[in-house]
Amino acid sequence: MRAVWYERTGAAPAVLTVGEMPTPDAGPGEVRVRLEASGVNPADVGRRSGNYRAMEFPRVIPNSDGAGIIDQIGQGVTRFALGDRVWLFNGQRNGRAFGTAAEYITLADYLVTPLPPDVSFAAGATLGIPCMTAWCALFADGPISGQTVLVTGGAGAVGHYAVQLAKWGGARVIATVSSEVKDVEARLAGADTVVNYRTEDVVSKVMAFTENRGVDRVIDVDFGGNLATTLKLMAQNSTIAVYASNGNRTPVLPVRELMEKCITVRSLVLFALPPPLLAAAQADITKWLESGTRVHNIAGQFGLAETADAHLAVEKGDKIGTVIVDCAR
Ligand SMILES: NC(=O)c1ccc[n+]([C@@H]2O[C@H](COP(=O)([O-])OP(=O)(O)OC[C@H]3O[C@@H](n4cnc5c(N)ncnc54)[C@H](OP(=O)(O)O)[C@@H]3O)[C@@H](O)[C@H]2O)c1
């Protein structure tokens, strides 16, 4: 099969090689997927660059997420049939060296989910890390119906799904953004109100929206960077779900303030969450996809041989949505 790999970390054009590798066969409990699309997420790029961790394997095919068609079924797998359209996550994670920047991938069937017929493969490849993270951040601590949820970075890949899923879950949603373009995106996702965190007073806008009660949940893209503001707008007995903290990775925690408001801090990385929670996320995302038209933001599409350009597009930092590699071209 054609694949893209790296054997040392570094700049994408320097370390990513395009070539031929043996096509894998599905082992017991596994399926083989003929990949149509591969999603490139910031953590895939961070791993390849060496910013996240040292090389874990002699050779790595990058990218966790993907979508395609089941073309081989391993012993004992009953959930799928040949020809099923699917999306998948954790391709290159948790002890797995070979991800989705390739024509084929084999992996355990529980990492694979049916893709509804009206959702494109490119859209399917945005569901893994972004949509699963959004779902787990929103629902891991119970239902959100009737609650007010603040999604920081509501036009981000994760944030945009968090806004859509929070609305679907019955919440009132406030999103923060940094520009007019992102304001439009957050509203398209269904945000009830949008605040520009660079030009507006987030605390007063949120407190006005909640009639001075504060928000019940925060889905936060920058825990450390936002903490001083966030603490002022969280309600008593509220929860903050943290999936990134790039503005300040080692914030000082004002524990007394957290305690006095009985605030729960739920931090997460998708690949380490418990399997039952991940299975619940997959099942609920399927229901959500089937129950309406959803917005899947695709920030750009590249051919397999252009995977380095796809990584550079993510590194640039101005993407709106998920960057996709089309594995069949
Ligand atoms: N823990 C996990 O399992 C997990 C899963 C997925 C992603 N992540 C991490 O989460 C981060 C975002 O991923 P992504 O794919 O969603 O990236 P993305 O598509 O680039 O979205 C990030 C969004 O957050 C906004 N933003 C940045 N700082 C902000 C702040 N202080 N307040 C409000 N908005 C802010 C950005 O816009 P502006 O800069 O214009 O504000 C951007 O729209 C990455 O660091 C990624 O590695 C973690």
PDBQT file of the ligand as one rigid body, heavy atoms in Angstrom, charges set to zero:
ROOT
HETATM    1  N1  LIG A 401      -7.264  16.602  25.469  1.00  0.00    +0.000 N 
HETATM    2  C1  LIG A 401      -7.595  16.063  24.299  1.00  0.00    +0.000 C 
HETATM    3  O1  LIG A 401      -7.927  14.863  24.191  1.00  0.00    +0.000 OA
HETATM    4  C2  LIG A 401      -7.595  16.928  23.088  1.00  0.00    +0.000 A 
HETATM    5  C3  LIG A 401      -8.405  16.591  21.995  1.00  0.00    +0.000 A 
HETATM    6  C4  LIG A 401      -8.454  17.464  20.914  1.00  0.00    +0.000 A 
HETATM    7  C5  LIG A 401      -7.657  18.603  20.907  1.00  0.00    +0.000 A 
HETATM    8  N2  LIG A 401      -6.842  18.854  21.968  1.00  0.00    +0.000 N 
HETATM    9  C6  LIG A 401      -6.011  20.053  21.983  1.00  0.00    +0.000 C 
HETATM   10  O2  LIG A 401      -6.915  21.152  21.996  1.00  0.00    +0.000 OA
HETATM   11  C7  LIG A 401      -6.374  22.239  21.298  1.00  0.00    +0.000 C 
HETATM   12  C8  LIG A 401      -7.372  22.696  20.244  1.00  0.00    +0.000 C 
HETATM   13  O3  LIG A 401      -7.533  21.689  19.269  1.00  0.00    +0.000 OA
HETATM   14  P1  LIG A 401      -8.428  21.984  17.982  1.00  0.00    +0.000 P 
HETATM   15  O4  LIG A 401      -8.154  20.911  17.001  1.00  0.00    +0.000 OA
HETATM   16  O5  LIG A 401      -9.832  22.260  18.394  1.00  0.00    +0.000 OA
HETATM   17  O6  LIG A 401      -7.718  23.321  17.482  1.00  0.00    +0.000 OA
HETATM   18  P2  LIG A 401      -8.283  24.488  16.577  1.00  0.00    +0.000 P 
HETATM   19  O7  LIG A 401      -9.211  23.968  15.539  1.00  0.00    +0.000 OA
HETATM   20  O8  LIG A 401      -7.109  25.301  16.182  1.00  0.00    +0.000 OA
HETATM   21  O9  LIG A 401      -9.197  25.313  17.602  1.00  0.00    +0.000 OA
HETATM   22  C9  LIG A 401      -8.700  25.985  18.698  1.00  0.00    +0.000 C 
HETATM   23  C10 LIG A 401      -9.568  27.235  18.841  1.00  0.00    +0.000 C 
HETATM   24  O10 LIG A 401      -9.382  27.778  20.126  1.00  0.00    +0.000 OA
HETATM   25  C11 LIG A 401      -9.282  29.178  19.998  1.00  0.00    +0.000 C 
HETATM   26  N3  LIG A 401      -8.548  29.668  21.170  1.00  0.00    +0.000 N 
HETATM   27  C12 LIG A 401      -7.229  29.562  21.436  1.00  0.00    +0.000 A 
HETATM   28  N4  LIG A 401      -6.967  30.082  22.648  1.00  0.00    +0.000 NA
HETATM   29  C13 LIG A 401      -8.153  30.481  23.154  1.00  0.00    +0.000 A 
HETATM   30  C14 LIG A 401      -8.531  31.097  24.370  1.00  0.00    +0.000 A 
HETATM   31  N5  LIG A 401      -7.626  31.396  25.316  1.00  0.00    +0.000 N 
HETATM   32  N6  LIG A 401      -9.834  31.363  24.572  1.00  0.00    +0.000 NA
HETATM   33  C15 LIG A 401     -10.759  31.080  23.635  1.00  0.00    +0.000 A 
HETATM   34  N7  LIG A 401     -10.449  30.510  22.437  1.00  0.00    +0.000 NA
HETATM   35  C16 LIG A 401      -9.162  30.228  22.215  1.00  0.00    +0.000 A 
HETATM   36  C17 LIG A 401      -8.594  29.395  18.674  1.00  0.00    +0.000 C 
HETATM   37  O11 LIG A 401      -8.900  30.604  18.080  1.00  0.00    +0.000 OA
HETATM   38  P3  LIG A 401      -8.141  31.973  18.377  1.00  0.00    +0.000 P 
HETATM   39  O12 LIG A 401      -6.681  31.665  18.540  1.00  0.00    +0.000 OA
HETATM   40  O13 LIG A 401      -8.448  32.792  17.168  1.00  0.00    +0.000 OA
HETATM   41  O14 LIG A 401      -8.786  32.432  19.609  1.00  0.00    +0.000 OA
HETATM   42  C18 LIG A 401      -9.208  28.289  17.824  1.00  0.00    +0.000 C 
HETATM   43  O15 LIG A 401     -10.412  28.723  17.195  1.00  0.00    +0.000 OA
HETATM   44  C19 LIG A 401      -5.033  21.747  20.731  1.00  0.00    +0.000 C 
HETATM   45  O16 LIG A 401      -4.012  22.146  21.615  1.00  0.00    +0.000 OA
HETATM   46  C20 LIG A 401      -5.181  20.250  20.743  1.00  0.00    +0.000 C 
HETATM   47  O17 LIG A 401      -3.957  19.573  20.835  1.00  0.00    +0.000 OA
HETATM   48  C21 LIG A 401      -6.803  18.062  23.051  1.00  0.00    +0.000 A 
ENDROOT
TORSDOF 0
